[in-house]
């Protein structure tokens, strides 16, 4: 690509994560979108979710994104976007509006199917915490392919469409061991979670080939099909070289939390060194497949003032930030991380920050201190970031 | 004051107006907050309103306001803020949070009691369209005084509190004739609207004296008590000079729509000339009472591309903008109006723009073209305004 992706994710909008909009979950025991829909009455659930969708992202946000220099957005969508999976409420009309806003404000869209029935990773962001069973039933796979082709058919000629990503963060054995999703996100229904297990790489590659085959014939040739690396950046050389793919890319998600979990010291210098190493890895991959960083953030334990143990957040466990930096120190640390990160991601095709906004409250609920570095709108206002 | 007020209203947040957040009113026949609460089931109403309050204004907005240079906000609150007027849902906990955000981000608050039982003006923003009966029952007046003293007692020692305004836009005979609220906002319940009439100036001044008396003994001496001029800027000299008031101010609302209704030509030059005249009037008033402009906006029929007949909006009637300016022409027109307006308001103590944000959609619903100039967050992004 001639233009680098200076992008951001619209997380927490059409796909919910409790930590991003905790107020939406109040007065329910729900920890994820699945149980929000099941714990509330139909009337209350629909009123909450529709109000959220109408307010969380509006035209005004697109106007600001353009003004700040953002040229791409990645939009996570749930598998029930078309409204055919009760009790979940579809939301395709909100996505339609977003496409028109994006067109009006010169922003290109990467559609990201972020959840699937039964979940592909067991994370809260897979839609149901502590369950990871997608791919075990053929019907669930077929259903996901039908959602993808329906999205492709609906938007294929829309000038704002840049690409489609068949599935977000499918988990394979490697990350399953590191993240231990079933410990980190406990299933509410133990019986439902039974049989949860990581996907195999061969299943995933087969799914990717099938998704590619079905999408490529629908989409315009210039529309990108992007595959998440399943947290295995270097596992895809043969896949891409042995297939005959047109206009495909690799999406890799890179968080400093991963660096911390792998033992990187919680200090700016160490993060920068880690990013240097990542840059070399990206260069290696970019030699055989265009690669972009579809998710990353400024969040880290050093600026959060506490060891977050891989990004455990206040909806899961509250830490006390015992080492709050001065405002000027925070600005300096974040600016260094921002500049180094963006320079690193630009070794590839560019990046999408996670995320555009969060409805957390660091003042009235100090446990959220430090989590504001996930929120690009705040990072821009605070001069931690500059597109 | 040594510092000018560079302020904005948080309109549409704790007090609803349909045109500001039309999605919140979907699937109901309601045109105002009164009927929204009555048309929806308790469960759906509460879910909508609580989600709206939690999402429409968040800490992130305060961070951005500070970054943009805003030093004051005016917060409209409804008479049922304390939750003692079912079916309306109170919202004092949201106001509490806003006070703490304001303190954290160096913003001072003017509390504005924006609605009263039965309405003080018959506008949609009085809470119930086409009804104007407040002040006819002594109990309603007593109730409003109790809300004011409760607010004063709750926030009197909060560092973010700058002032309290006893009632927004009470209407007297003069504006009653110009705006004709009962024609402009038709009552849904004709019987309830019976007996609607403007307030008399003597009633209003008596109410202001009583509110002053009760508030002054609660509030710190440095906390301002501000009175809206009831759209009669020059009617208050005797009132202020004959009373013995400490630390009071006059609030006047100045919209270009008023200029248009008084016959000003719909053209930038004419608006600028009108603003020159207003400046002279403000200087005259400022000689005997500190005066600020508590509401104004960039909205006008010229840039809207159609005669809006005094700001009639698309929830009331749809006009077709038949003269859309080029982007550069819009920027130039708005910048001229912004600069001239702010310079004029600074003849007094400064200003509060109406409003910080609107959830309208000018792309998917082109009838809203031009109404974006009511939304400061968009005006800033589009470089129409600079604090």
Contacts between the chains, C-beta under 8 A, distances in Angstrom:
chain1	res1	chain2	res2	distance
A	21	B	55	7.5
A	23	B	50	7.8
A	23	B	51	7.5
A	23	B	54	3.7
A	23	B	55	7.3
A	24	B	51	6.6
A	24	B	54	7.3
A	26	B	50	7.8
A	40	B	47	7.9
A	41	B	43	6.2
A	43	B	41	6.2
A	43	B	43	5.2
A	43	B	44	5.0
A	43	B	47	7.5
A	44	B	43	5.0
A	44	B	44	6.9
A	44	B	46	7.8
A	44	B	47	4.5
A	45	B	47	7.9
A	46	B	44	7.8
A	47	B	40	7.9
A	47	B	43	7.5
A	47	B	44	4.5
A	47	B	45	7.9
A	47	B	47	3.6
A	47	B	48	4.8
A	47	B	51	7.2
A	48	B	47	4.8
A	48	B	48	7.8
A	48	B	51	5.0
A	50	B	23	7.8
A	50	B	26	7.8
A	51	B	23	7.5
A	51	B	24	6.6
A	51	B	47	7.2
A	51	B	48	5.0
A	51	B	51	4.0
A	51	B	52	5.6
A	51	B	55	7.4
A	52	B	51	5.6
A	52	B	55	6.3
A	54	B	23	3.7
A	54	B	24	7.3
A	54	B	359	6.7
A	55	B	21	7.5
A	55	B	23	7.4
A	55	B	51	7.4
A	55	B	52	6.4
A	55	B	55	4.5
A	55	B	56	5.9
A	55	B	359	6.1
A	56	B	55	5.9
A	58	B	359	5.2
A	58	B	361	7.1
A	59	B	360	7.4
A	59	B	361	5.1
A	59	B	362	6.4
A	59	B	363	5.9
A	60	B	357	6.0
A	60	B	358	7.5
A	60	B	359	7.8
A	60	B	375	6.4
A	60	B	377	5.5
A	60	B	378	5.3
A	60	B	381	7.6
A	63	B	378	5.3
A	63	B	381	4.7
A	63	B	382	6.5
A	64	B	377	7.0
A	64	B	381	4.7
A	66	B	381	7.6
A	67	B	381	4.0
A	67	B	382	7.2
A	67	B	383	7.8
A	96	B	364	7.8
A	97	B	361	6.6
A	97	B	363	7.6
A	97	B	364	5.0
A	100	B	363	5.0
A	100	B	364	5.4
A	101	B	361	7.9
A	101	B	363	5.5
A	101	B	364	7.8
A	104	B	363	4.7
A	357	B	60	6.0
A	358	B	60	7.5
A	359	B	54	6.7
A	359	B	55	6.1
A	359	B	58	5.2
A	359	B	60	7.8
A	360	B	59	7.4
A	361	B	58	7.1
A	361	B	59	5.1
A	361	B	97	6.6
A	361	B	101	7.9
A	362	B	59	6.4
A	363	B	59	5.9
A	363	B	97	7.6
A	363	B	100	5.0
A	363	B	101	5.5
A	363	B	104	4.7
A	364	B	96	7.8
A	364	B	97	5.0
A	364	B	100	5.4
A	364	B	101	7.8
A	375	B	60	6.4
A	377	B	60	5.5
A	377	B	64	7.0
A	378	B	60	5.3
A	378	B	63	5.3
A	381	B	60	7.6
A	381	B	63	4.7
A	381	B	64	4.6
A	381	B	66	7.6
A	381	B	67	4.0
A	382	B	63	6.5
A	382	B	67	7.2
A	383	B	67	7.8
